Amino acid sequence: MKFDPYRYTITIRRVTMATKTMFRSTCSELPDCADYNETPSGAYHLMIDTIEALHARSIEDGDKFPDPLPVED
């Protein structure tokens, strides 16, 4: 199966950093990762890029990459 970063659990939250409002994206399966952007869409796409980059790096290094959490209906 081809790797699909869109299967990962991404959360977007509005945060205030100093005096600037930003949007922070986090991924439940990768708890040490966070990206920031001025728009929710930008934060989301940065996290997709981060997931893809970390996955590629784990393959290069021969490390296991976390699976997406199961979808609850």
Rosetta blueprint (number, residue, H / E / L):
1 M L
2 K L
3 F L
4 D L
5 P H
6 Y H
7 R H
8 Y L
9 T L
10 I E
11 T E
12 I E
13 R E
14 R E
15 V E
16 T E
17 M E
18 A L
19 T L
20 K E
21 T E
22 M E
23 F E
24 R E
25 S E
26 T E
27 C E
28 S L
29 E L
30 L E
31 P E
32 D E
33 C E
34 A E
35 D E
36 Y E
37 N E
38 E L
39 T L
40 P H
41 S H
42 G H
43 A H
44 Y H
45 H H
46 L H
47 M H
48 I H
49 D H
50 T H
51 I H
52 E H
53 A H
54 L H
55 H H
56 A H
57 R H
58 S H
59 I H
60 E H
61 D H
62 G L
63 D L
64 K L
65 F L
66 P L
67 D L
68 P L
69 L L
70 P L
71 V L
72 E L
73 D L
